[in-house]
């Protein structure tokens, strides 16, 4: 499932891994979610997310634009005004993201409780023994 054969014999990345590698980072989903309400400028996106650095936001926006999730429009003003908006591809992804956000909201307390109740295996047990391989 990691690669698919192309007709000419070369390999291409697994589509699931390829997409999740891009949107599964710390910031991409938050950027996409912040643009759900409409077009925003760089500073407005940064304000919505809060704790993202300018450098990381710029990198994330560039990657999402490269992948077709958002578009960037530069207005010829002084100083230049740059707007970011979701593309049709980005909007179609939001439909899927809505379900994930709803699931996270509904199950966050249960996940936090499971984390708090988790007791790690003793450190003196080899990992292959803990997994049941003998």
TIMI-2910 file (N, C-alpha, C, CB; in pm, 1 decimal, decimal comma, always signed):
<rs>
+----------+----------+----------+----------+----------+----------+----------+----------+----------+----------+----------+----------+------+
!      n_x !      n_y !      n_z !     ca_x !     ca_y !     ca_z !      c_x !      c_y !      c_z !     cb_x !     cb_y !     cb_z ! resn !
+----------+----------+----------+----------+----------+----------+----------+----------+----------+----------+----------+----------+------+
!    +81,7 !   -119,4 !     +0,0 !     +0,0 !     +0,0 !     +0,0 !    +85,9 !   +125,6 !     +0,0 !    -92,8 !     -0,1 !   +119,6 !  Unk !
!   +216,7 !   +109,9 !     +6,7 !   +299,9 !   +228,0 !    +12,4 !   +327,2 !   +289,8 !   -122,7 !   +427,4 !   +195,3 !    +77,6 !  Unk !
!   +322,2 !   +212,1 !   -229,5 !   +347,7 !   +267,0 !   -362,7 !   +257,4 !   +200,0 !   -464,8 !   +495,7 !   +249,0 !   -402,0 !  Unk !
!   +227,8 !   +273,6 !   -571,4 !   +150,0 !   +218,4 !   -682,1 !   +235,6 !   +222,8 !   -807,7 !    +16,3 !   +296,9 !   -702,7 !  Unk !
!   +217,9 !   +123,7 !   -892,0 !   +291,9 !   +118,7 !  -1019,1 !   +225,7 !   +212,1 !  -1120,9 !   +297,5 !    -27,6 !  -1074,5 !  Unk !
!   +307,7 !   +286,6 !  -1188,3 !   +261,0 !   +365,2 !  -1301,0 !   +277,5 !   +282,5 !  -1428,0 !   +338,0 !   +500,1 !  -1311,3 !  Unk !
!   +212,4 !   +322,9 !  -1534,9 !   +219,2 !   +246,5 !  -1659,0 !   +361,6 !   +233,0 !  -1710,7 !   +132,8 !   +311,2 !  -1764,4 !  Unk !
!   +443,1 !   +338,4 !  -1696,1 !   +578,5 !   +331,1 !  -1748,5 !   +673,4 !   +258,0 !  -1654,3 !   +630,4 !   +469,9 !  -1775,6 !  Unk !
!   +624,2 !   +202,1 !  -1545,6 !   +704,7 !   +118,8 !  -1458,7 !   +763,3 !   +188,0 !  -1337,5 !   +812,5 !    +61,2 !  -1535,8 !  Unk !
!   +754,2 !   +319,4 !  -1328,8 !   +807,4 !   +386,4 !  -1209,8 !   +705,6 !   +378,6 !  -1096,1 !   +843,0 !   +534,5 !  -1240,9 !  Unk !
!   +748,8 !   +416,6 !   -978,5 !   +662,1 !   +410,2 !   -861,5 !   +617,4 !   +550,1 !   -821,7 !   +733,9 !   +341,3 !   -744,1 !  Unk !
!   +497,7 !   +560,9 !   -771,5 !   +449,7 !   +687,3 !   -715,3 !   +413,0 !   +663,0 !   -570,9 !   +327,9 !   +744,0 !   -795,3 !  Unk !
!   +416,7 !   +767,3 !   -487,1 !   +384,8 !   +750,0 !   -344,6 !   +240,2 !   +706,2 !   -323,0 !   +410,6 !   +879,9 !   -268,9 !  Unk !
!   +218,0 !   +637,5 !   -214,3 !    +82,7 !   +600,6 !   -174,2 !     +2,2 !   +729,4 !   -155,6 !    +83,5 !   +514,1 !    -42,6 !  Unk !
!   -116,9 !   +740,2 !   -213,9 !   -193,5 !   +864,7 !   -202,9 !   -229,6 !   +900,0 !    -59,0 !   -319,5 !   +854,4 !   -284,9 !  Unk !
!   -257,1 !   +801,6 !    +21,9 !   -293,0 !   +829,3 !   +161,2 !   -174,7 !   +889,8 !   +234,8 !   -340,0 !   +700,9 !   +232,2 !  Unk !
!    -60,0 !   +825,5 !   +224,6 !    +59,6 !   +876,3 !   +292,8 !    +99,4 !  +1012,0 !   +237,2 !   +176,3 !   +777,2 !   +278,7 !  Unk !
!    +91,6 !  +1028,3 !   +106,2 !   +130,3 !  +1153,6 !    +42,9 !    +47,6 !  +1270,6 !    +95,7 !   +115,3 !  +1142,9 !   -108,4 !  Unk !
!    -83,3 !  +1253,5 !   +103,4 !   -170,9 !  +1361,1 !   +152,6 !   -154,1 !  +1381,1 !   +302,7 !   -318,1 !  +1329,8 !   +120,2 !  Unk !
!   -152,5 !  +1272,6 !   +379,0 !   -139,7 !  +1286,6 !   +524,3 !     -5,5 !  +1345,7 !   +565,7 !   -158,3 !  +1152,2 !   +591,0 !  Unk !
!   +100,2 !  +1319,0 !   +489,0 !   +229,0 !  +1381,7 !   +517,7 !   +218,5 !  +1533,0 !   +508,6 !   +336,4 !  +1330,4 !   +421,7 !  Unk !
!   +137,0 !  +1581,5 !   +418,5 !   +122,8 !  +1725,8 !   +400,7 !    +28,4 !  +1788,6 !   +503,3 !    +73,0 !  +1755,6 !   +261,1 !  Unk !
!    -88,9 !  +1732,5 !   +518,8 !   -187,7 !  +1797,2 !   +605,4 !   -178,8 !  +1751,0 !   +750,0 !   -326,4 !  +1771,1 !   +553,2 !  Unk !
!    -98,7 !  +1648,1 !   +775,6 !    -89,8 !  +1593,4 !   +910,6 !    +14,5 !  +1660,2 !   +997,8 !    -60,9 !  +1448,7 !   +903,4 !  Unk !
!    +69,3 !  +1770,9 !   +953,6 !   +166,9 !  +1839,9 !  +1037,1 !    +94,5 !  +1919,7 !  +1145,9 !   +256,5 !  +1933,1 !   +951,1 !  Unk !
!   +169,2 !  +1992,6 !  +1221,3 !   +111,9 !  +2063,2 !  +1336,5 !    +19,0 !  +2178,0 !  +1297,6 !   +222,8 !  +2116,6 !  +1423,1 !  Unk !
!    +41,3 !  +2239,1 !  +1180,2 !    -26,4 !  +2364,6 !  +1151,9 !   -124,6 !  +2362,6 !  +1035,6 !    +73,8 !  +2466,7 !  +1126,0 !  Unk !
!   -110,1 !  +2274,2 !   +939,9 !   -190,4 !  +2281,1 !   +817,7 !   -341,0 !  +2277,1 !   +843,2 !   -152,8 !  +2168,1 !   +726,5 !  Unk !
!   -384,9 !  +2185,6 !   +928,4 !   -529,1 !  +2177,4 !   +956,2 !   -580,5 !  +2304,8 !  +1021,1 !   -559,4 !  +2057,7 !  +1046,4 !  Unk !
!   -500,3 !  +2363,8 !  +1108,6 !   -542,9 !  +2488,5 !  +1173,2 !   -551,3 !  +2603,0 !  +1072,9 !   -446,6 !  +2525,5 !  +1286,3 !  Unk !
!   -457,5 !  +2607,9 !   +979,2 !   -462,0 !  +2711,2 !   +876,0 !   -585,9 !  +2692,4 !   +789,0 !   -333,8 !  +2707,7 !   +789,3 !  Unk !
!   -609,3 !  +2570,2 !   +743,9 !   -727,5 !  +2543,4 !   +661,5 !   -855,1 !  +2577,4 !   +736,8 !   -730,2 !  +2396,8 !   +617,4 !  Unk !
!   -861,6 !  +2538,9 !   +862,1 !   -980,5 !  +2565,2 !   +943,2 !  -1002,1 !  +2715,6 !   +959,7 !   -967,7 !  +2497,6 !  +1081,2 !  Unk !
!   -893,1 !  +2791,6 !   +976,1 !   -907,5 !  +2937,1 !   +992,6 !   -960,5 !  +3003,5 !   +865,6 !   -773,1 !  +2999,6 !  +1031,3 !  Unk !
!   -932,4 !  +2942,6 !   +749,9 !   -981,3 !  +2999,4 !   +623,6 !  -1122,8 !  +2954,0 !   +588,3 !   -887,4 !  +2962,0 !   +511,0 !  Unk !
!  -1182,5 !  +2871,7 !   +671,1 !  -1317,8 !  +2823,6 !   +644,1 !  -1418,7 !  +2937,7 !   +638,8 !  -1359,6 !  +2722,9 !   +749,9 !  Unk !
!  -1394,0 !  +3043,0 !   +714,6 !  -1488,4 !  +3154,6 !   +717,8 !  -1473,0 !  +3249,9 !   +600,6 !  -1472,3 !  +3230,7 !   +845,6 !  Unk !
!  -1365,5 !  +3233,5 !   +522,1 !  -1346,9 !  +3319,0 !   +405,0 !  -1203,5 !  +3364,3 !   +389,5 !  -1437,1 !  +3439,1 !   +413,2 !  Unk !
!  -1184,1 !  +3461,6 !   +304,1 !  -1052,7 !  +3514,1 !   +271,9 !   -993,8 !  +3588,5 !   +391,1 !  -1060,4 !  +3606,0 !   +150,3 !  Unk !
!   -865,8 !  +3562,2 !   +417,9 !   -796,3 !  +3630,0 !   +527,3 !   -658,1 !  +3673,8 !   +482,9 !   -786,1 !  +3538,8 !   +650,3 !  Unk !
!   -607,4 !  +3776,5 !   +549,4 !   -469,8 !  +3819,5 !   +528,8 !   -379,8 !  +3741,7 !   +623,7 !   -454,8 !  +3972,8 !   +550,7 !  Unk !
!   -249,8 !  +3747,3 !   +596,7 !   -150,6 !  +3674,4 !   +675,1 !   -165,7 !  +3701,7 !   +824,8 !     -9,9 !  +3711,8 !   +629,4 !  Unk !
!   -173,5 !  +3829,3 !   +862,4 !   -180,3 !  +3864,1 !  +1004,8 !   -309,0 !  +3813,7 !  +1069,9 !   -169,7 !  +4015,2 !  +1022,5 !  Unk !
!   -418,1 !  +3809,8 !   +994,2 !   -544,6 !  +3759,6 !  +1049,5 !   -536,5 !  +3609,2 !  +1074,2 !   -662,1 !  +3791,6 !   +954,3 !  Unk !
!   -471,2 !  +3536,7 !   +983,3 !   -452,9 !  +3392,0 !  +1004,0 !   -365,8 !  +3369,6 !  +1126,6 !   -388,9 !  +3324,5 !   +878,4 !  Unk !
!   -258,1 !  +3446,3 !  +1137,3 !   -168,0 !  +3433,0 !  +1252,6 !   -242,6 !  +3462,2 !  +1383,1 !    -46,9 !  +3528,2 !  +1238,1 !  Unk !
!   -326,1 !  +3562,5 !  +1381,2 !   -404,2 !  +3597,9 !  +1500,3 !   -501,8 !  +3486,1 !  +1536,6 !   -480,8 !  +3729,6 !  +1477,4 !  Unk !
!   -565,9 !  +3426,1 !  +1436,5 !   -662,1 !  +3316,2 !  +1460,6 !   -594,6 !  +3196,4 !  +1525,7 !   -728,3 !  +3272,5 !  +1328,7 !  Unk !
!   -474,5 !  +3162,1 !  +1477,3 !   -405,2 !  +3042,8 !  +1526,8 !   -335,8 !  +3073,3 !  +1659,2 !   -302,4 !  +2992,0 !  +1422,8 !  Unk !
!   -275,0 !  +3189,3 !  +1669,8 !   -215,4 !  +3229,2 !  +1796,4 !    -67,6 !  +3199,1 !  +1808,5 !   -286,5 !  +3163,4 !  +1906,6 !  Unk !
!    -32,0 !  +3076,4 !  +1838,0 !   +106,2 !  +3045,7 !  +1875,6 !   +194,8 !  +2996,4 !  +1761,7 !   +105,6 !  +2943,8 !  +1982,3 !  Unk !
!   +163,6 !  +3029,4 !  +1638,5 !   +246,2 !  +2991,9 !  +1524,3 !   +341,1 !  +3108,0 !  +1491,7 !   +157,5 !  +2955,2 !  +1400,5 !  Unk !
!   +465,9 !  +3076,5 !  +1460,2 !   +561,7 !  +3180,7 !  +1423,8 !   +533,6 !  +3228,8 !  +1281,9 !   +707,3 !  +3128,8 !  +1436,0 !  Unk !
!   +580,8 !  +3347,8 !  +1249,8 !   +561,7 !  +3400,5 !  +1114,6 !   +628,1 !  +3311,3 !  +1011,4 !   +617,0 !  +3542,4 !  +1104,1 !  Unk !
!   +747,1 !  +3262,6 !  +1043,2 !   +820,5 !  +3176,0 !   +949,9 !   +743,6 !  +3046,7 !   +923,5 !   +960,7 !  +3143,7 !  +1005,2 !  Unk !
!   +691,8 !  +2984,2 !  +1028,7 !   +619,1 !  +2858,8 !  +1011,7 !   +487,2 !  +2880,8 !   +938,4 !   +593,3 !  +2793,7 !  +1147,5 !  Unk !
!   +420,4 !  +2991,8 !   +966,1 !   +296,5 !  +3021,2 !   +894,2 !   +325,0 !  +3042,1 !   +745,5 !   +227,4 !  +3146,1 !   +953,8 !  Unk !
!   +430,8 !  +3114,9 !   +714,5 !   +466,1 !  +3136,9 !   +574,1 !   +496,8 !  +3004,3 !   +504,6 !   +586,8 !  +3232,0 !   +563,1 !  Unk !
!   +571,6 !  +2916,3 !   +568,8 !   +602,7 !  +2785,2 !   +510,5 !   +476,7 !  +2702,3 !   +489,7 !   +700,8 !  +2708,9 !   +599,8 !  Unk !
!   +389,0 !  +2703,1 !   +589,7 !   +265,2 !  +2624,5 !   +581,6 !   +175,3 !  +2676,5 !   +470,7 !   +190,3 !  +2627,4 !   +715,6 !  Unk !
!   +160,4 !  +2807,7 !   +461,4 !    +79,2 !  +2866,7 !   +355,0 !   +136,7 !  +2832,1 !   +217,2 !    +70,7 !  +3019,8 !   +372,4 !  Unk !
!   +268,5 !  +2837,8 !   +203,5 !   +333,2 !  +2805,3 !    +76,2 !   +306,4 !  +2660,2 !    +36,8 !   +484,6 !  +2830,5 !    +85,0 !  Unk !
!   +317,8 !  +2569,0 !   +133,1 !   +293,6 !  +2426,9 !   +104,3 !   +148,1 !  +2401,0 !    +67,5 !   +332,3 !  +2341,0 !   +224,5 !  Unk !
!    +55,6 !  +2463,1 !   +139,3 !    -86,4 !  +2444,8 !   +108,7 !   -122,6 !  +2504,8 !    -27,0 !   -172,7 !  +2507,8 !   +218,2 !  Unk !
!    -56,9 !  +2614,4 !    -62,6 !    -77,6 !  +2671,9 !   -196,3 !    -19,9 !  +2578,0 !   -302,3 !    -12,0 !  +2813,2 !   -206,8 !  Unk !
!    +98,5 !  +2524,7 !   -277,0 !   +162,3 !  +2432,2 !   -370,8 !    +74,5 !  +2309,9 !   -396,3 !   +299,2 !  +2388,4 !   -317,5 !  Unk !
!     +7,3 !  +2260,7 !   -293,2 !    -78,2 !  +2142,8 !   -305,8 !   -218,9 !  +2174,5 !   -356,2 !    -87,6 !  +2073,5 !   -173,2 !  Unk !
!   -248,8 !  +2302,2 !   -377,0 !   -377,0 !  +2339,8 !   -434,4 !   -489,8 !  +2359,5 !   -335,4 !   -417,1 !  +2238,7 !   -530,5 !  Unk !
!   -459,2 !  +2362,2 !   -204,5 !   -563,8 !  +2380,2 !   -103,5 !   -606,9 !  +2526,2 !    -89,6 !   -515,4 !  +2328,4 !    +30,9 !  Unk !
!   -516,4 !  +2619,1 !   -118,7 !   -550,4 !  +2760,6 !   -105,6 !   -484,9 !  +2838,9 !   -217,6 !   -506,7 !  +2815,8 !    +32,0 !  Unk !
!   -535,5 !  +2959,0 !   -237,4 !   -476,2 !  +3048,9 !   -335,8 !   -431,6 !  +3176,2 !   -264,8 !   -576,8 !  +3081,4 !   -450,6 !  Unk !
!   -331,2 !  +3237,1 !   -323,6 !   -270,1 !  +3357,6 !   -268,1 !   -285,8 !  +3467,9 !   -371,6 !   -118,5 !  +3334,6 !   -230,9 !  Unk !
!   -340,7 !  +3581,1 !   -329,6 !   -358,7 !  +3694,7 !   -419,8 !   -283,4 !  +3814,0 !   -364,3 !   -509,2 !  +3728,5 !   -438,7 !  Unk !
!   -190,9 !  +3866,7 !   -444,9 !   -113,5 !  +3984,8 !   -406,4 !   -177,4 !  +4105,9 !   -473,3 !    +38,2 !  +3970,6 !   -446,9 !  Unk !
!   -215,3 !  +4204,5 !   -392,0 !   -275,7 !  +4328,0 !   -442,4 !   -166,3 !  +4433,9 !   -453,1 !   -392,5 !  +4376,8 !   -349,2 !  Unk !
!   -159,6 !  +4503,8 !   -566,6 !    -52,8 !  +4601,8 !   -588,1 !    -78,0 !  +4732,5 !   -512,3 !    -38,1 !  +4630,7 !   -736,9 !  Unk !
!    -62,4 !  +4726,0 !   -382,1 !    -79,3 !  +4844,0 !   -298,3 !    +50,6 !  +4865,5 !   -220,7 !   -202,0 !  +4828,4 !   -201,0 !  Unk !
!    +62,0 !  +4978,6 !   -154,7 !   +177,5 !  +5006,0 !    -69,5 !   +126,1 !  +5023,1 !    +71,4 !   +256,8 !  +5132,7 !   -117,1 !  Unk !
!   +163,9 !  +4936,6 !   +164,2 !   +241,2 !  +4813,9 !   +144,7 !   +156,1 !  +4708,6 !    +72,6 !   +291,5 !  +4759,0 !   +280,7 !  Unk !
!   +221,3 !  +4607,7 !    +12,7 !   +145,6 !  +4504,9 !    -58,9 !    +46,9 !  +4434,1 !    +33,5 !   +240,8 !  +4402,8 !   -121,6 !  Unk !
!    -70,2 !  +4407,7 !    -19,3 !   -171,9 !  +4333,5 !    +56,2 !   -181,9 !  +4194,6 !     -5,6 !   -312,0 !  +4407,4 !    +54,4 !  Unk !
!   -172,8 !  +4091,3 !    +79,0 !   -178,9 !  +3952,6 !    +33,0 !   -297,3 !  +3885,0 !   +100,6 !    -45,6 !  +3876,2 !    +63,6 !  Unk !
!   -385,9 !  +3829,1 !    +19,2 !   -502,8 !  +3757,9 !    +69,8 !   -487,6 !  +3608,8 !    +41,8 !   -632,9 !  +3812,7 !     +5,8 !  Unk !
!   -537,7 !  +3528,7 !   +134,5 !   -539,4 !  +3382,8 !   +120,1 !   -682,8 !  +3335,8 !   +126,2 !   -453,8 !  +3313,1 !   +230,0 !  Unk !
!   -718,1 !  +3245,6 !    +37,2 !   -853,0 !  +3190,0 !    +35,2 !   -846,9 !  +3043,4 !     -6,0 !   -944,5 !  +3270,0 !    -60,8 !  Unk !
!   -942,9 !  +2967,9 !    +38,0 !   -949,0 !  +2827,0 !     +0,7 !   -988,3 !  +2812,4 !   -145,6 !  -1048,1 !  +2751,6 !    +90,5 !  Unk !
!   -929,1 !  +2716,7 !   -211,6 !   -966,9 !  +2681,0 !   -347,8 !  -1083,4 !  +2582,1 !   -340,0 !   -845,2 !  +2620,0 !   -427,0 !  Unk !
!  -1143,1 !  +2545,7 !   -452,2 !  -1245,6 !  +2440,2 !   -447,8 !  -1192,7 !  +2310,7 !   -385,2 !  -1297,1 !  +2411,7 !   -589,0 !  Unk !
!  -1065,6 !  +2276,7 !   -412,1 !  -1006,4 !  +2158,9 !   -349,2 !  -1000,4 !  +2174,4 !   -197,7 !   -866,3 !  +2133,8 !   -404,9 !  Unk !
!   -958,8 !  +2292,1 !   -152,1 !   -953,9 !  +2318,9 !     -8,4 !  -1091,2 !  +2313,5 !    +56,0 !   -891,5 !  +2453,7 !    +17,1 !  Unk !
!  -1191,0 !  +2368,9 !    -12,4 !  -1329,2 !  +2363,7 !    +39,1 !  -1379,0 !  +2220,0 !    +47,2 !  -1423,7 !  +2446,9 !    -50,3 !  Unk !
!  -1344,8 !  +2138,4 !    -53,6 !  -1389,3 !  +1998,8 !    -50,2 !  -1324,6 !  +1924,6 !    +65,6 !  -1356,8 !  +1928,3 !   -182,7 !  Unk !
!  -1202,2 !  +1961,5 !   +100,8 !  -1136,8 !  +1899,2 !   +215,6 !  -1203,9 !  +1940,0 !   +346,1 !   -988,7 !  +1936,5 !   +219,2 !  Unk !
!  -1253,9 !  +2063,2 !   +353,1 !  -1320,6 !  +2108,9 !   +475,9 !  -1439,9 !  +2021,5 !   +511,2 !  -1365,9 !  +2253,7 !   +460,9 !  Unk !
!  -1507,1 !  +1969,3 !   +411,4 !  -1619,8 !  +1878,8 !   +437,8 !  -1572,5 !  +1760,3 !   +521,1 !  -1683,7 !  +1829,7 !   +305,2 !  Unk !
!  -1458,3 !  +1706,3 !   +484,8 !  -1401,8 !  +1593,7 !   +559,2 !  -1349,0 !  +1640,1 !   +695,0 !  -1289,0 !  +1526,5 !   +478,1 !  Unk !
!  -1290,8 !  +1757,5 !   +698,6 !  -1235,4 !  +1811,4 !   +822,6 !  -1345,4 !  +1839,6 !   +924,7 !  -1156,2 !  +1939,2 !   +794,1 !  Unk !
!  -1461,8 !  +1881,4 !   +878,6 !  -1575,1 !  +1904,9 !   +969,4 !  -1605,9 !  +1780,0 !  +1051,6 !  -1700,1 !  +1947,8 !   +889,8 !  Unk !
!  -1605,6 !  +1664,5 !   +986,5 !  -1633,8 !  +1539,3 !  +1057,7 !  -1525,0 !  +1510,0 !  +1160,9 !  -1645,5 !  +1421,8 !   +958,0 !  Unk !
!  -1399,6 !  +1534,3 !  +1126,7 !  -1289,5 !  +1510,9 !  +1220,3 !  -1298,1 !  +1604,2 !  +1341,1 !  -1154,8 !  +1529,4 !  +1149,5 !  Unk !
!  -1329,6 !  +1730,5 !  +1315,9 !  -1343,4 !  +1827,2 !  +1425,0 !  -1459,9 !  +1788,4 !  +1516,2 !  -1364,4 !  +1969,9 !  +1368,8 !  Unk !
!  -1571,2 !  +1747,6 !  +1458,1 !  -1686,0 !  +1704,5 !  +1539,6 !  -1650,1 !  +1582,9 !  +1624,1 !  -1807,0 !  +1672,1 !  +1449,8 !  Unk !
!  -1577,2 !  +1487,6 !  +1563,9 !  -1535,6 !  +1368,8 !  +1639,0 !  -1442,1 !  +1408,5 !  +1753,7 !  -1465,7 !  +1266,9 !  +1545,3 !  Unk !
!  -1347,2 !  +1496,4 !  +1726,3 !  -1253,3 !  +1540,1 !  +1829,8 !  -1326,5 !  +1611,4 !  +1943,2 !  -1146,2 !  +1632,7 !  +1769,6 !  Unk !
!  -1420,8 !  +1697,0 !  +1909,6 !  -1498,6 !  +1765,9 !  +2013,3 !  -1576,7 !  +1666,4 !  +2099,0 !  -1595,2 !  +1867,3 !  +1949,5 !  Unk !
!  -1638,1 !  +1568,7 !  +2034,5 !  -1721,1 !  +1472,0 !  +2106,8 !  -1638,7 !  +1375,5 !  +2191,8 !  -1805,5 !  +1393,3 !  +2008,7 !  Unk !
!  -1514,9 !  +1348,2 !  +2151,6 !  -1436,1 !  +1244,3 !  +2218,9 !  -1313,0 !  +1294,0 !  +2293,4 !  -1393,2 !  +1144,5 !  +2119,4 !  Unk !
!  -1291,8 !  +1422,8 !  +2299,1 !  -1172,3 !  +1476,4 !  +2363,2 !  -1161,4 !  +1436,0 !  +2509,4 !  -1171,0 !  +1626,4 !  +2352,0 !  Unk !
!  -1270,6 !  +1444,5 !  +2583,8 !  -1266,2 !  +1406,1 !  +2725,3 !  -1230,4 !  +1258,8 !  +2743,1 !  -1400,6 !  +1434,8 !  +2791,8 !  Unk !
!  -1284,8 !  +1172,5 !  +2657,8 !  -1254,6 !  +1029,4 !  +2667,1 !  -1107,4 !  +1002,1 !  +2635,2 !  -1345,1 !   +949,4 !  +2571,6 !  Unk !
!  -1053,2 !  +1070,4 !  +2537,1 !   -911,6 !  +1052,2 !  +2503,2 !   -823,5 !  +1101,0 !  +2617,0 !   -876,3 !  +1126,9 !  +2372,8 !  Unk !
!   -855,8 !  +1215,7 !  +2674,4 !   -776,9 !  +1267,6 !  +2787,8 !   -785,2 !  +1173,6 !  +2907,7 !   -825,9 !  +1408,5 !  +2828,0 !  Unk !
!   -902,4 !  +1116,2 !  +2932,1 !   -916,7 !  +1021,0 !  +3043,0 !   -834,0 !   +895,7 !  +3016,7 !  -1065,1 !   +983,6 !  +3064,0 !  Unk !
!   -834,1 !   +846,9 !  +2894,1 !   -754,3 !   +728,4 !  +2859,8 !   -605,7 !   +756,7 !  +2878,3 !   -782,2 !   +684,2 !  +2714,5 !  Unk !
!   -560,9 !   +874,0 !  +2839,5 !   -419,6 !   +910,8 !  +2859,1 !   -384,0 !   +913,9 !  +3006,8 !   -389,8 !  +1047,5 !  +2795,4 !  Unk !
!   -473,2 !   +970,2 !  +3085,5 !   -446,6 !   +980,6 !  +3229,6 !   -445,4 !   +843,2 !  +3295,9 !   -551,4 !  +1070,0 !  +3297,0 !  Unk !
!   -528,0 !   +751,3 !  +3246,9 !   -537,3 !   +618,9 !  +3307,3 !   -431,6 !   +521,7 !  +3255,3 !   -674,1 !   +561,8 !  +3282,9 !  Unk !
!   -363,2 !   +555,6 !  +3150,1 !   -266,0 !   +465,8 !  +3088,2 !   -149,2 !   +436,7 !  +3181,9 !   -214,5 !   +525,6 !  +2957,7 !  Unk !
!   -117,7 !   +309,8 !  +3193,7 !     -2,8 !   +266,8 !  +3272,4 !    +93,1 !   +198,8 !  +3175,4 !    -44,7 !   +170,3 !  +3391,2 !  Unk !
!   +210,4 !   +259,8 !  +3152,9 !   +303,2 !   +199,7 !  +3057,6 !   +357,6 !    +67,0 !  +3109,8 !   +418,3 !   +295,6 !  +3028,0 !  Unk !
!   +397,5 !    -21,9 !  +3019,2 !   +454,7 !   -149,0 !  +3064,7 !   +585,3 !   -122,8 !  +3138,4 !   +478,1 !   -245,3 !  +2945,3 !  Unk !
!   +623,1 !   -214,3 !  +3225,8 !   +749,7 !   -195,5 !  +3298,6 !   +866,7 !   -183,4 !  +3200,5 !   +774,2 !   -313,3 !  +3396,8 !  Unk !
!   +961,3 !    -98,5 !  +3232,7 !  +1071,5 !    -73,7 !  +3141,0 !  +1167,4 !   -191,9 !  +3130,5 !  +1147,0 !    +48,9 !  +3184,3 !  Unk !
!  +1159,8 !   -288,0 !  +3223,2 !  +1250,5 !   -402,1 !  +3217,6 !  +1200,2 !   -513,4 !  +3125,7 !  +1271,8 !   -456,9 !  +3356,4 !  Unk !
!  +1082,9 !   -496,7 !  +3064,6 !  +1029,1 !   -596,1 !  +2972,3 !  +1069,4 !   -554,8 !  +2831,4 !   +873,0 !   -609,1 !  +2985,8 !  Unk !
!  +1131,5 !   -644,8 !  +2756,4 !  +1168,2 !   -617,1 !  +2619,0 !  +1042,0 !   -590,0 !  +2536,4 !  +1248,8 !   -734,7 !  +2559,6 !  Unk !
!  +1053,4 !   -502,8 !  +2438,5 !   +938,3 !   -468,0 !  +2357,6 !   +882,9 !   -587,2 !  +2281,9 !   +974,5 !   -359,2 !  +2261,4 !  Unk !
!   +966,7 !   -681,9 !  +2240,3 !   +916,3 !   -797,7 !  +2167,1 !   +840,5 !   -891,3 !  +2260,5 !  +1031,7 !   -872,6 !  +2098,7 !  Unk !
!   +875,0 !   -892,9 !  +2388,4 !   +800,5 !   -973,7 !  +2484,2 !   +665,4 !   -909,9 !  +2514,3 !   +881,0 !   -991,9 !  +2613,6 !  Unk !
!   +664,3 !   -777,5 !  +2524,0 !   +539,3 !   -709,0 !  +2555,5 !   +438,0 !   -722,6 !  +2441,8 !   +565,9 !   -561,3 !  +2584,5 !  Unk !
!   +486,4 !   -736,4 !  +2318,8 !   +393,7 !   -747,2 !  +2206,3 !   +339,4 !   -887,4 !  +2188,1 !   +461,1 !   -703,2 !  +2079,9 !  Unk !
!   +390,7 !   -983,6 !  +2266,5 !   +338,7 !  -1118,7 !  +2259,0 !   +423,5 !  -1212,4 !  +2175,2 !   +201,5 !  -1115,7 !  +2205,1 !  Unk !
!   +529,0 !  -1161,3 !  +2115,2 !   +618,4 !  -1248,1 !  +2035,7 !   +711,1 !  -1323,0 !  +2128,2 !   +700,6 !  -1165,7 !  +1932,7 !  Unk !
!   +713,8 !  -1453,5 !  +2117,4 !   +801,8 !  -1531,2 !  +2204,6 !   +869,4 !  -1642,9 !  +2130,3 !   +724,8 !  -1587,5 !  +2320,9 !  Unk !
+----------+----------+----------+----------+----------+----------+----------+----------+----------+----------+----------+----------+------+
</rs>
